[in-house]
Amino acid sequence: MLIVAVAWIYVVGLMALTETSIVAGIVTFLFYCVLPLGTLIYIAGTGKRKARRRAAMEKDRPPAQ
């Protein structure tokens, strides 16, 4: 998935460079790259976060007697 994210950053970066103004380029990069990739990476990492949280809870739990 990392290669897809890097390729998407490259494509959107080139799109932003061809915009007519700096503001349009920044807005293009934010709305086509940063927000969608941030959302995608957040959703893709949900399972890892749950597993990490579950492992921390089990580590802190006292042993059953």
Legacy VTK file of the C-alpha trace (Angstrom):
# vtk DataFile Version 3.0
C-alpha trace
ASCII
DATASET POLYDATA
POINTS 65 float
0.000 0.000 0.000
2.945 2.288 0.580
3.910 2.275 -3.103
0.361 3.331 -4.039
0.470 6.184 -1.511
3.845 7.386 -2.804
2.635 7.224 -6.404
-0.505 9.162 -5.500
1.568 11.848 -3.749
3.706 12.123 -6.896
0.695 12.453 -9.209
-1.066 15.016 -7.038
2.189 16.910 -6.528
2.539 17.266 -10.283
-1.098 18.369 -10.516
-0.473 20.996 -7.844
2.615 22.261 -9.653
0.624 22.885 -12.833
-2.041 24.998 -11.104
-2.265 28.655 -12.076
-1.605 30.068 -8.592
0.123 29.062 -5.384
-3.141 29.017 -3.456
-4.794 26.743 -6.020
-1.790 24.410 -5.867
-1.910 24.221 -2.081
-5.664 23.618 -2.077
-5.300 20.937 -4.752
-2.584 19.187 -2.751
-4.579 19.374 0.483
-7.919 18.211 -0.891
-6.629 15.601 -3.351
-3.681 14.240 -1.389
-3.399 15.043 2.302
-7.021 14.547 3.351
-7.771 11.386 1.325
-4.461 9.709 2.166
-4.782 10.657 5.817
-8.237 9.120 5.936
-7.101 6.002 4.089
-4.083 5.464 6.334
-6.213 6.042 9.446
-8.798 3.476 8.324
-6.129 0.975 7.279
-4.433 1.221 10.683
-7.590 0.586 12.727
-6.858 -3.117 13.193
-3.330 -2.468 14.407
-4.538 0.146 16.887
-7.163 -2.258 18.259
-4.602 -5.043 18.612
-2.137 -2.712 20.352
-4.839 -1.500 22.742
-5.959 -5.075 23.474
-2.371 -6.175 24.146
-1.824 -3.245 26.509
-5.014 -4.068 28.394
-4.010 -7.723 28.757
-0.554 -6.722 29.949
-2.002 -4.450 32.647
-4.591 -6.999 33.787
-3.610 -8.919 36.940
-3.312 -12.710 36.542
-6.453 -14.725 37.353
-6.336 -16.854 40.494
LINES 1 66
65 0 1 2 3 4 5 6 7 8 9 10 11 12 13 14 15 16 17 18 19 20 21 22 23 24 25 26 27 28 29 30 31 32 33 34 35 36 37 38 39 40 41 42 43 44 45 46 47 48 49 50 51 52 53 54 55 56 57 58 59 60 61 62 63 64
